[in-house]
Amino acid sequence: MTALGPGGAFATTARHLRDFIQFRVYRPAHLRIGLQDFFDLRAPAGAVQSNSIHLQRAMDWLCRAQDATSDGGVAARYRLSKGWAASYPETTGYIIPTFFDYADLTQDENYRQRALRMADWLLTVQLAGGAFPAHDISTPREPRVFNTSQALFGLLRAFRETGNATYLNAAGRAGDWLVSVQNETGTWSRFEYYQRPHAYHSEVAWPLLQLFRMTQKPVYRDAAVKNLDWILSLQQPNGWFDQCGFKEDQAPYLHTIAYTINGLLESGALLQPDQPLNNEYVQAARLASEALLHRFEIRHFMAGQFDRNWKATVNYSCLAGNMQTSINWLRLYEVTGDIRFLNGALKLNDFVKSTQDLHSNHPGIRGGIKGSHPLWGRYIRYSYPNWAVKFFVDALMLEDKLVAELYRQEGVA
């Protein structure tokens, strides 16, 4: 027996039956989501709510994810099988700026205080050498390059907001560790996923450049540029970046493709703020983004994994990657004025809004964003990862800002 799902037919195999039991899809709140995804009963395009409603539900979810732990960090995800996970240093690090931004937007001090609690928690889990641990804190505390770099976002923003040098000192220790374990080629492979370099380490270079701006220590800038130049050498004429996935033998997730693009885009904008379009890193990010936009315009659907010819290899959507891609397109619209990027981002945002359950009585589901749509897709299956929600919030806030600016330019009230 088959039923239609996004991108094609979904067969009820023994694996799906095992999943039904293993991930406790039989529970009422879980079953509701499972059936919605099975029959693709998303909200129609015209039925999604205003961004403010979707934003508030998402922020409520992130607050519950923080409250689900007792330490001030943010739970890595809500899992249908096991409930809330432990706090996750990497994503707590980059959720901090989101909370500060939402506090500014709403003028609600509660979000600012929550951000500071997250930053204070990060100080307690920093390892002796300056690194931050991989995975959530329920696992052994092993240093990890990428995770350390993402903690920098939170520490640097906390310093900017408070002037408390404790945060900057911790960021400096993290930056020093990143520089110390970098290879001569500009890559990072030690203390990294599968002990191999990744193109998405452009997201390591970007916070190092932020740290350079804060401290004026050239060692951080030099390490970042060395890595970015290596990543440029991986780009193919069609915009694709080799080594942009977790594994060599697996089609990369949109999540890591979007990381690669984002790190290049933001690094280039930092290095040449007055003329970002002339920056080679921004140009590389634009080339890859145009390839993704072209695929999206053809299919009207964003797949969760691609091969090096930009051909979709799966029929599910990676929702975190969708939101990261939306942010990249919005930023490219901001930099280039190319309206195609804005239009694509608005469509991606509406798609993900249509998958967000605003009314579930389950606190782990209501307002959250799934890893995959449908939820049995390969990326973070049967779970609601906190980073998908964070990128969702960032994308909607940026959309609102840019659309408001566009209306002002056109004289629309």
N, C-alpha and C positions, 0 to 999 in steps of 0.2 A: 504494500500500500504506500502511496506517495501523496504528498501535499505540496503545493507550491510555496516556495519561500523566496526571499530576495535573490535574484540571479538564477533561479532554476529550481528543479525538483529536489525535495529533501526526502531521502529514503529512511524508513524506520527500520534500522538494522539492529543487530544485537548490541553494537556499541552504543547506540542511542538509548537502548533500554537500560544498559549498565549505567550510562550517564544519568538517566532519570532517577535511579536509586542512589548512586554515589553522590550526586549533587543535590539530592533531596528536592528535586523539582516537584515532587508530589505534595509538598506543603502548599497550603492555599495561596499565600502571597507569591510564592515561587511559581506555582502552576499557572497563575494568571499571566505572568510575564512570559512563561514558556509557550503558552497557547497564543498569546499576542504575536510572538515572534514566529511561531510555526505557521500561522495563517497570515503573517505580515499585516497585522491590524494596527499599524501605526496611525497616529493622528494625521488626517488629510492635510495637505500643504496649507490650506487656508484656515485650518482649525488650530494651529499652534498659537500659543498665547504671546503676549508682548514680551520683549526681552526682559523687562523688569521682573515679571513673574517667574520666568525660567531662571533668571539670575538668583532671585531670593531663595527659590527651592534648592538650587545647587549650593549656595552658601550655607543654607540650613543643614544640608547633608554634610558638608565639610566640617561644620561645627560639631555635628553628632559624631563624625569620625574622630575628631579630637577628643571629645568627651568620652568616647568608648575606651580610651586609654587613661591611665592614671598619672602619666608622666608629663603631659603637656605637648607631646608630639602628636602626629596625625596618623591614625590607623592606615596601613598600606592599602587596604581594600575591604569591602564587604564580600564574603564568599558564601554562596548559597549552601555549600557543604559544611562550613565550619564557623560562620559568623564573621565578626570583625577580627582582622589580623592585628599584629602588634604595630607599634609606631615605626615609621620608615624614615630614617635620617635624610636620604637623598631627596625624596619628594616633599618632606616637611620643609626642607631648605628652600625649594622654589615655590612652595605654597605661601610662604611668608610675604613676599611682595604682593601676591594676589590679595591677601587680607589687608595689607596697608592700602592698596589701591581701592578696595571696596569700602574701607573706612573713609577714605577721602571722598568717594562718590556719595556715600550715604550720610556722612557726618555722624557716624555711629562709633563711639569710642570703644565699644565692646570688641569690634573686629581688630582694632589696634592693639588692645590688651591681649587678645588671643595670639596675635602675631608675635608679640614680645614673649609670651609664654613658650611659643615654639622656638624662638631664638635662644632663650635661656636653656631650654632642653637640649638643643644642639650642642651647647657648650659642655654639657655633662656627658655626651657620648663621643666627643672627639677623642681619637686615640693619641697615645703618647707622642708619636712621631708627627702629628699634625693632620693625619688622614682621617676620613670618616668611613664607617664600616659599610660593607655591602649588605644588601637585603634589609629586612626589618630586624629589629633588635631581639627577636626570638631565636635567631641563628647565631653561630659563633662570630665574634667581632673581627672579621678579616678586612684589611684596608682595600679600598677600591678607588681607582682613578676617577671614573665617571661620577660616582656617588659623591666623592669629595668635592668635585667641581660644582656640583649642583647645590651643595650646602653653602658654597660661597655666595650664591645669590641672596640667601636669607641673611647671612651674617653681614654682608655689605649693606643691604637695605636697612637692617636694624641699626647699624652704625649711622647711616645717613639720617634716620628718623630720630635718633636719640643723642648722638654725639658720644655715646659710651664707647671708650677705646677698647673695652674688653672684647667687643664684637670684632673690631678691626684687627686686634692682635690675634684672635683666633683665625680670622680669615688669612692673615699673613702667614701663620704657621701652616695652614692648609695649602696656600700657594707655594710656599717653600718646599713642601713635601712633593707637590706635583712637579715642580721644576727638577727636583732631585732624582725622580724616577723616570724622567723623560729620556728616550733614546736619542742618540746622536742624530738620527735621521729626522727628528722632530715628532716621531710617533710615540705612543704609549702602548706597551704590550705587557710589561710586568704589572701585576696587581690589576689585571683587566679581564674582562669576560673572555673566556677561552684562550687567555694569554696571547691575544693577537691584536694588532692595531685595527682601528675602525675609523671610517670616514666621519662617522657621527661624533667623533671627538672634536669637531668644530665647536661643539657645545661645551667642551672643556676650555678651548681657546677664548671663547667669548667672556666668561667670568674672569679669566686671567687678565684680559684687557680691562675689565672693570676695576680689578684690583690694582692694575698699573695706574689707572686714572686717579685712584684714591691715594696711592702711596708714592707715585712717580718713581718707582723702582724699575729700571729698564729690563731687569731679568724676567719679569712677568710678561712684558710686551714681546720680548725676543722669543720666549718659549712659545707664545701664542702664534706669532707670525711664522715661526718655523713649522709648526703643525699645520697651519692653514695652507702654506705653500705646498706641503706634502699632499694635502687633500686635493688641491687644485690639479696636481699631477695625475690624480685618479679619474678626473672627469673625462668622459667620452664626448665625441662631437654631438651626440644626441642629447647631451645634458646629464646622462647617467653617471653616477659615482660608483666605481668599483669599491668593494669592501665596506659598503654602507649598511650591512646587516650584522646580526649577531653571529651567524654561522656562515661558513663559506659554502656549504652544500644546501642552503635553504634560501628561497626567494625572500629578499628583505621585506620586513614589515613596513608599511607606510609610516609607522611610528619612528623608525630609525632613519628612513629617507627624509622625513620632515625635520628631524633633529639636525641632520647634515646640512640641509638648506638653511635652517634657521640660524645655526651657528655662523655660517659664512655671511649671511645677510646682516646680522647684527654686528658681527666683528667688523665688516667693511664699513658699516654706518658709523661705528665708533672711531675707526681709523681716519675716515675722511667725511666728517659730519657736514662739511659745507658742499661737497661734491660727491655724494655717495654713488651716483650713477657712473662716475668715472672709476670707481673702485673695482678691481678685478674680482674680489670676493663677492661683491654684490652682483656683478655681471654673471658670475657662475651660478649664484643662487637663482637669478632670474631665468637663466636658460633651463635649469632643471624644473623650475616652477611652471614655466610655459609648457613643458612637456606634460606635466601632470594635469595642467588646466585643459590641454587639448584632449587628453584621455577622458577627463570628466565631462567635457562638452559633448563628446561623441556618445558616451554610454549613459550619461545622466545618472551615474552611480560611481562612487569611489571605492574601488576594491581595497582589500586589506594588505595585499602583497603583490609585488611586481617583479618581472625579470628585467634584465639589462636592456631590453628593447622596449621597455615601458608597457609590456603586455601584462594584463592582469592574470595572475595564476590561481586566484581563488574567487569565490562568489560571495564571500562575507565582507563586511566593512569593519575596519579597525577604527572605532569611534575616537579614541585618543588621537590617532594619526590624522583623522579628519579635522579635528579642532586645531591641531598644530599646523596643518596645511592651510586652514582658514586664516590663522594668525599670520602665516608667511605671506599669503595673498593680500591680506589687508595691509600689511607693512609695505609690500611692493606697490600697492596702489598709492599708499602714502608717499612713497619715494618717487615713483614714476608718473603718477597720474593716470596710469592705464586702467580705464574703467572695467576692462574684462576681469581683472583681478578682484575688484570689488564685487562684481556680479557673481563670480564663482564663489566667493566667500559667503555671500548672503545665502546662496542656495545650499552650500554645505552646512551652514549654521541652522537653516530651517530643517534640513534633513535630520540632524542630530537632535534638535529640539523635538522633532516628532517622535523620537525614540525615548525621550525622558518621561518617566511616569511621575506625574505631578500629584496623583491622588492616592497612591497605595497607602495602606495603613501600616506598612512595614518600614521602620526607620532606616533600614539598610538599603532599601530600594527607592523610596520616595525622594525624588530630586537628584538621584544618582545618575551616572552615565556608565553604561556597560562597557566592558572591554571590547566586545564584538557585537555586531548586529548581523544575524541573530546571535543570541547569547552563547550558542555552542560553537561559534567561530573559533578559529585556532588561537587568536590573541586574547590572553587572560580570560579563558573560558569560564562561563558561569560565575562571573565576578564583576564587581563595580570598583575599579581601581581609583584611588584618590587623584591620580594625575590626569585621568580623563576628565574628571569634574573640574580640576584646576584649569586645564586648557580651555574647557567649555566656558568657564567664567571669563577668562582673559579674552577669548574671542568675542563674546557678546559685548563686553565692556568696550573693546576696541571698535567693534562695529558701530555701537551707539555713538561713540566719539566722532568717527569719520563721517557717518551719515549726517550727524548734526552739523558738522563743518560744511559738508556739501550743500545742505539746505541753506545755510547762511550765505554761502557764496552765490547761490542761485536766487537769493531773496525770498525764500520760502519760509513762512513763519512756523 
